[in-house]
Amino acid sequence: MTSKASHYSTASPSREEERKKKPPAEPRPSSSIVLLSPTNQVLLLHRVKTSSSFASAHVFPGGNLSGFHDGPVPPPGELARHEDGPAYRLGAVRETFEESGILLARRKGRGDAGLLSLPAAERDAARKRIYANEVPFGDWLESVGGEADLENLRPFTRWITPPATPKRFTTQMYLYMLPLAPDEAAATPSDLTSAAMQSEAVLPTPDGTETTTAVFEDASTWLARQRRGEIILFPPQAFLLTLIAQFCKGSPSEKSRENAHYKDQRDSLLSFLQETPTATHPKALKQATSNISWADKVISPVTSLVRPDGRVVLSLDKPGPELRGSGRGGDWERVVLVRFAKGTATEVEVMDREEVFQEERERVEREGKKEEGAKL
């Protein structure tokens, strides 16, 4: 389990100017998983307050790639370094296991079967050994007859830390959906027994080192808690939860339709990941980024302006200096508003770009009229 850093600098303007004069730090490869429960809730981990980054924040499971565990990635300077690949996928599965105890793996040669179920004590012992680099993750998986379920990881944006930040990362995000519970009316006793074992296998438990809690909750609930100031969400988490909340909207009104309800939500979300154009606003539709699917978008936030209330407006359409001119990009249609202070983020909000900039244009116009009136 490796340290993660914020995607955003919270330094003073003078320090920012100093950093701009230096070459940007090389982004370190990392990966993370937006993990959906059988009822389409999202797993977030609460990081310890002593963490060197994302202190006290709620985050998706994930972290830095490890050559020891995950294999090589393309070297700095190669575009492929910022593309989905086996090392990113294995690293995401490994970090999720280390941090939450949930093992996204299946019996070797049985890809259609459920997730690999192991006794809790065996899982916990393995988490400690893998974290301590005592055994490569892949070797341990093979020793218990399993293989990482890499095929069911769905790419869901990549985030590259802005160049002015001292610690930078190129983070591949994935969506993974835990198997739906069996339909009780049609299930056999064997199905129900297997489902009970699966339920135990996907109960998250924090690692006690970097995280203090690991909880599944509706995406909309996480966002509401952030708005009330109960939890800290950094822009990537808030942004992706906002997208998820459009589709995963809680439980059905009729229990008999539970599975169909959750499956419909998942089908809509998976279609959303692949569909283009990704924009609806006429101005956004003219941007090349609207033809990049959510599976392939690369986002390196850029500060566009600071609002009178002190919140920063982050534009999300640029892919960062490493991918400049590559044809890749993020989301032009939306921006993130956030207040940065003392290494943390508050009042994070995803809004339509045109709405925010129209408000700013109107504010500047009002201020101009006031100044003009004062001169008369």
N, C-alpha and C positions, 0 to 999 in steps of 0.2 A: 504494500500500500504506500504509494508515494505522495509527496506533498503536491497540493494544487495551489495555483495562484489566481488572484482576481484577474479578470479580463480587462480591467479598467484601472487606470492610475488615479489615485486620490491625492496626489502631491500638490503642493502649492504651485501657482503659475510660474514663479521664478525657477523652481526646480524643473518644471516642465520645459522651460526654455533651455535650460542646461542640457537636458536629455535629448532635445531635438538636435543639438549640435553633434551628438555622438551617433555612430552607426547603430541601428536598432539591434537588439539582442536576437539571436537565432531562436525561433519558436521551437519549443520542445514538444515532440509528438505525445499526445495523450488521447484518451477516448472515454466516453461516458454513455450510460444507458438511461433512457426514459423507459422505466419498467412499469408495465400495466399489470394490475392484479387480475384474477378471474372476473372481477366485477368492474374492471376498467378504472380502478383508482391508481394513483401515481405514487411510487415510492420516493420519499425524500429522507435524507440522512441529516441529522443535526450535528454540525461540527463543533468540536470543543472550543471554548473561548480562548484557549492558549494557542490555537493553531496559528501558524505563520501566515496563512492566507485563508480567506473565506471564514475568518473566526466568527463563531456563533451563528453562521448562516446555515440555511437549509439547502442542500445540494442533491443532485442526482448522484448515484454511485458511479465511480470512475476515478481515473488518475493517470499518471505518467506511464508510458510504455517501458518495458524492461527487456533488454536484449537477452537476459538470462532466462526469462519466462516466455516471452512473446515472439522472439525472432527479430530479424533485421528489418529496418525501414530504409527507403532510399535516402541518400545523404543530402545535407543542406545544399540548396541551389537547384535541386531537381524538382520539377512540378509534381512528380509522382509522390513526393514526400507528403503532399497535402491531399492525397486521394485515399479513398477507402481501400483497405487491403487486409490480408490475413493477420498481420501483427496488431493492427488497430482492433480487429474483432476479438482476437484472443485476449488482448489486454483488457478490453471492456468486460468480458466474461470473468476474467481472473479478478479484476478489481471489485466487481460486484460481489463475487464470492467472499473475498477478503473482508469487505466492508459490511456486508449484510448477512452473510451465511447462505444466501440463495445461490444454488449451483445450477446454472443454465447449461446443463449437459444431459446427454441421453446415453443409453446403453449402446456400446459400439456395435455397429451393424444393424441397429434397430431404430432408424431415424423416425419411424412413424409412431413409436411408443412414447409414453409420457416421459417426464423428466426423471433423471436418475435420482432415486431415493436412497439416502444413507442415514444411519443413526446420527442423532445430533452430536453426540460425543465425538464420533469419528470426523464429522464435518468441522467441528471446532478445533480439534487437534490439527487437522490439515490446514486450516486457515492460518494458524500460528506458524506452522512449518513453512508454508509458502511465503508468508509475510517476511519471515526471517531468511529467505533464500536458501533454505536447507534442501529443497527439492524443486526442480522445475515443475511448473503447474501442469504442463502437458504430460510429463512423466507420471505425476501422481494420478492424474485422470486415467491414464492407461492402466495403472496398477489396480484401480478399482473397477475396471471394465467399462469406462466411459469415454466419451469424446465431447468436446465443447460444441454446443448447438450454434454454430456460426451462421448457418443458412437462414435462421429465423431472425437475425439481426437486420433491421431495415434502416439504411442510412437516413438521417433526419437532420440535415444541416451540418456544416462544419464552422467552427468559430476560431478565428485567429486573433490573438491579443494585439491591440493597437501598438504601433512601433515605439511610442514614447514610454511604454511601460517597461521597467527593468527586467521583470520575469515574464517571458512570453511563451505561449503555447499554441499549437495547432491541434485543435480538439475535434475529433470525429464523434458526432453524436449519433446514437442509434435508438430506434424504437424496438422494444421487445415486448410481446404480449404473452403472458403466462396462459397456459391452457384453460379454456372455460371449464367450469364444473359440469359433470355429466347430468343429463336430463333425468331426474329421479324417477319419473314415471316410466321411462323406457330402460333404465339402467338395470343391469344384472347385479347380484350380490358381489361378484368379482369386480365389476365396475366401481361399486361403492367403496369396496375395500381399497382399491387402487387410488380412488379419489381422496380417501382419508389420509393415505400415505403422502399423496401429492400435497395436500393442504398443509401437513406438518413440514414438508420440505420447503415450502415457500413462505414460511413465517419468518419475517426479517428480524435479525438480532444485531445490535450495534457491535462494533469491534472493541469498544471500550478504550481505544487508543486515540483515534482521530475523530470518532463520532460517539455521541452519547445516546441517541435514539434513532430508530429506523422504523418509519411508519408509512402505511398506505393510506391515502386520503383522496377525495375527489379533487381534481385540478382546480375547480372553482372555489373549493374550501381553502386550499393553500393560498390562492390569490386573495381571498377575502381576509385571511389571517394576516397577510402582508399589509394590506390596506389599513387594517386596524393597528398595525405596529406590533403585533404579537410575535412575528417571526421576521427574519431577514432573508430576502431573496435578491440575488444579483441579477442583472439584466438578462443573461442567457436563460436562467431558470424561469424568470417571470415571462419572458417572451414565449418560450416553448410551452409553458403551462397555459398561456393565453390561447395558443393555437389548439392544444389538446382539448381545452374546455369547450371549444365550439362543437365538438363531436361527442365527447364522453360526459354526458349530462346527468349522471346518477342512475338510480334504480328504476325499474318499470313500475307502472301502477298495478299491474297484475303479475303475481308471482309465477303463474303458469307460463308467462311469456319471457321469463328471465333470460334464458339462453339466447333466444331469438333477438331480444332487445340488445344485449351486449354484442352479439355478432353483428347486428346492423350497424352499431356504433363503430365497430372495428373496420367493417367494410368501407364505411364512409371515410374514415381516417386514412386507410391505406390508399384509397382512390385519390384523396387530397394530396398525399405525398408525391404522387406521380403525375398529376394533372398539370397541364399548362394551357393557357397562361395562368399565372398565379395571382394576377392582379385583377381588380375590377374598376378602379378609377381610370377615366380616360387618359390622364397624364401618365399614370403608372403603366398603362398598357403600351405606351410608346417607348418605354424603357426596355433595353435588351434583357434586363434581369427578370422581366415578367415571363420570359420563355425558358427560364431555368427552373426545374422542378424543385420542390422542397427537399427532395432526397439529395439534390446536388448543389444546393445553395451554399455559398461560403460567405460568412459575415465577419468583417473586421470593423467594429463600431468606430465612428468618427464623430467628434463633437462638432455639431453644426451651430449651436448658439447656447447662450445661458439666459434663461428666462428671468424676469424681474423677481420671481419668488426664489431664485437661487438654484433651481433645478436645471441640470444639463439636458440638452436634447441631443440624443445620439442617433445619427443616420446609420442605416444598416445595409446600404447597397454596395459598399466597396468590399473587395476581397482581401485587402492588405497588400503591402509592397511586394511580398514574395510572389503574388499571383497577378500583379499589374500587367495588363496586356494579354492575359491568358484566355480572355473570354468568359471567365468565371465571375460570379458576383452573388449578391445577397438579395435583400428585399428593399425596393425603393418605396413601396406604398406605406410602410409603417415606420415609426420611430419609437424610441424608448425614452421616457422622461425619468430622471433619477437624481436624487440628491446624494452626493458623495461627501463624506466627512469622517475623519479619524479611521480610515481604512475600511469603512463599511458603506452600505448603500441603503437608503430609505426612500419611501414615497416613489417606488418604481411603478411606472404606468406605461402601457403600450397604447399608442394612439395613431390615428391616421396622419400621415405626413402633411397632407394638404390642409387639414384642419388646424394643425399646430402652426404651420407657417402663415396661414391666413390670419390667425389670431395675432401673430407677431407683426404682420404687415399693418393690420388695423391699429395695433398699439403704437407703432412707430408713427403712423399718420396722425393719431390723436396727440401724441407728444409734440409732433411738429407744429400742429395748429396751436397748441398751448404756448409754445415758444414764440410763434409768430404773433399771437395776441399780446404776449407780454412786452414785445418790442414796440407795439403801437401806442 
